[in-house]
Amino acid sequence: MYKTRLLFNVYIDDLMCDLRQSGFGCHVGFCAVNAIAYAGDIVLLSPTRTGLEKMVRKCEIFAFSRDIKFNVKKSVCMMFVPQRPYGAKHLGDTKPLGIPLNGQPMSWVDEFKYLGHIVVCNLSDDADMRRVKRSLYYGVNMICARVGYADKSILVQLFKSYCSSMYGCELWNFFVDKKAFKELCVAYHSSVKKLVKMPRWTRNHDLCLALGLLPCPMHVARRQLSFWLRLCSSDNTIVGALLASDIGHHGRLAESHLQIRRKYELMNMDLRAVSGADIANVFSSRLERFVDDRNRDPNYDPGPWDPGTLGYDPG
């Protein structure tokens, strides 16, 4: 599979270079960000319909010269709705004329799954969060059905391996899409309780600490900070141009990253001097401190469940 993708990358490289040198499509500074390709999927980005149509035409010419054909049934167009303060209501009322590919107009859609991540025209993360929630429920139900009788340590390890990746969560702004994120958190914690056969009223933080997991908000925040760390250390020219632009300083991802650091008191952390393991340790210590502070509260009630069954003593 790897060799096949490598050969395809070499094969398609001429098209990518031609598109970037064409001058059409989106640019960040002097860097062309008009064509993004991974495996057999290509995304074309343009601020205008005319520019997008010209890039599609270049793809048609390339395909004809190489005796290949792009699949019209799997190709769609999407118009991203401008965000405030640049919003213009009339741009979202009607769809532009269809752009032809192989003689057939491509349809305009409001959402589309690209590389497993659901992209929505209004940049909302609700649909992708619900995709992860469904995947989480499915994974936990499969584990329970197949090996639900196994030891708790094995079940937790299976949960970490097959249910906690939350692919795509690095791009979310869960401070904006609060309702969908709350639903995901409920699904995450209820799934953990179902997996280890604990009652619904078990305290989430205590249970996660006992099992060596992070609560859902911390888990997503850790993955987002680790992703930001990889972006900052990337030598990719497009990533570097985006980080140096207004998008990198004031975009959705930058705002989410900043709010995470504020919420968890990490403003003084220099991400360029830490590793992904360091970030994980920071959140683990935050969880321990939170549970310890709450347990020291004389009014704290650990609940009707028996923590000894998990090898955890609230003290």
RANORJO-V976927 format. One record per run of one state. SS is the DSSP state (@ for helix, = for strand, . for the rest). FROM is the first residue (numbers start at 1). TO is the last residue. If there is no record, write none. Layout:
ss = {SS:SS}
from = {FROM:FROM}
to = {TO:TO}
This chain:
ss = {.:@:.:=:.:=:.:=:.:=:.:@:.:=:.:@:.:=:.:=:.:=:.:=:.:=:.:@:.:@:.:@:.:@:.:@:.:@:.:@:.:@:.:@:.:@:.:@:.:@:.}
from = {1:2:22:27:29:31:33:35:39:41:45:49:66:76:78:89:94:100:102:104:106:107:109:111:115:117:121:126:148:152:163:169:172:178:196:204:212:216:233:237:245:246:251:252:264:271:274:276:296:307:311}
to = {1:21:26:28:30:32:34:38:40:44:48:65:75:77:88:93:99:101:103:105:106:108:110:114:116:120:125:147:151:162:168:171:177:195:203:211:215:232:236:244:245:250:251:263:270:273:275:295:306:310:315}
